[in-house]
Amino acid sequence: MLCKLREINKRTGMVRNMCYDYWPLEVNTPKIIEGDENGLSSITVIVTEEEKCEGYTKRLITLTDKGGHHRKITHFQVNKA
C-alpha cells in the first residue's frame, strides 16, 4: 500500500497524519519502538537500504524483537509532488 505521511484537506487546509513514521531517518541507524502495557514487545527498526526513485522512495527495513527474531520488509513511500 502506498500512502502519504500527511495529507492536506483541500477544503479546510488542515493537515492530517495518515501514518506514523516508524522508521529511522538515517540508513543503518537503529530506532527502538518501545512496547506497551497491552503486551506489545519492543522492536528495533533499521533501514538497511534506501533508494530514491521517481515519485517514490523504496526502503529495505529489518525489524528485530527482544528475542532476536528478524523480519525483513520492503517499504514504499510516495514522495511529495
C-alpha positions as CSV (number, residue, x, y, z in Angstrom):
1,M,0.0,0.0,0.0
2,L,1.3,3.5,-0.9
3,C,0.2,6.5,1.2
4,K,1.5,9.9,2.2
5,L,2.5,10.5,5.7
6,R,0.3,13.6,5.9
7,E,-2.5,14.8,3.7
8,I,-3.9,18.3,3.4
9,N,-7.7,18.7,3.2
10,K,-8.2,20.9,0.2
11,R,-11.4,22.4,1.5
12,T,-10.2,23.3,5.1
13,G,-6.4,23.4,4.6
14,M,-6.0,21.2,7.7
15,V,-3.1,18.7,7.8
16,R,-4.0,15.2,8.8
17,N,-1.5,12.5,9.8
18,M,-2.1,9.4,7.7
19,C,0.5,7.0,9.2
20,Y,3.2,7.1,11.9
21,D,6.8,7.3,10.5
22,Y,8.2,4.4,12.5
23,W,11.4,4.1,10.5
24,P,14.7,5.9,11.3
25,L,15.7,8.8,9.1
26,E,19.2,7.6,8.5
27,V,20.3,4.3,6.9
28,N,21.8,1.8,9.4
29,T,20.8,3.9,12.4
30,P,18.5,1.8,14.7
31,K,15.3,3.2,16.1
32,I,13.7,1.5,19.1
33,I,10.0,1.4,19.4
34,E,9.0,0.7,23.0
35,G,6.4,-1.9,23.9
36,D,3.3,-1.1,25.8
37,E,1.1,-2.3,28.7
38,N,-1.0,-4.3,26.3
39,G,1.8,-6.8,25.8
40,L,3.3,-5.4,22.6
41,S,7.0,-6.1,22.6
42,S,9.7,-3.6,21.9
43,I,11.2,-3.8,18.4
44,T,14.3,-2.3,16.8
45,V,13.9,-0.9,13.3
46,I,16.8,-0.4,10.9
47,V,16.7,0.9,7.4
48,T,19.4,-1.2,5.6
49,E,18.9,0.3,2.1
50,E,17.1,3.3,0.7
51,E,16.6,4.1,-3.0
52,K,15.1,7.4,-4.2
53,C,13.0,6.7,-7.3
54,E,10.8,8.9,-9.5
55,G,7.7,9.6,-7.4
56,Y,8.5,7.3,-4.5
57,T,11.2,6.1,-2.1
58,K,12.0,2.4,-1.6
59,R,13.4,1.2,1.7
60,L,14.6,-2.2,2.9
61,I,13.8,-2.4,6.6
62,T,14.8,-5.0,9.2
63,L,12.6,-5.4,12.3
64,T,14.1,-7.2,15.3
65,D,12.2,-8.2,18.5
66,K,13.6,-8.6,22.0
67,G,14.2,-12.3,21.3
68,G,16.4,-11.6,18.3
69,H,13.8,-12.7,15.7
70,H,14.2,-10.7,12.5
71,R,11.7,-9.8,9.8
72,K,12.8,-8.0,6.6
73,I,10.2,-5.8,4.8
74,T,10.2,-3.6,1.7
75,H,8.7,-0.2,2.3
76,F,7.5,2.2,-0.4
77,Q,6.7,5.9,0.4
78,V,5.1,8.3,-2.1
79,N,7.3,11.4,-2.5
80,K,5.8,14.8,-2.3
81,A,4.6,16.1,-5.6
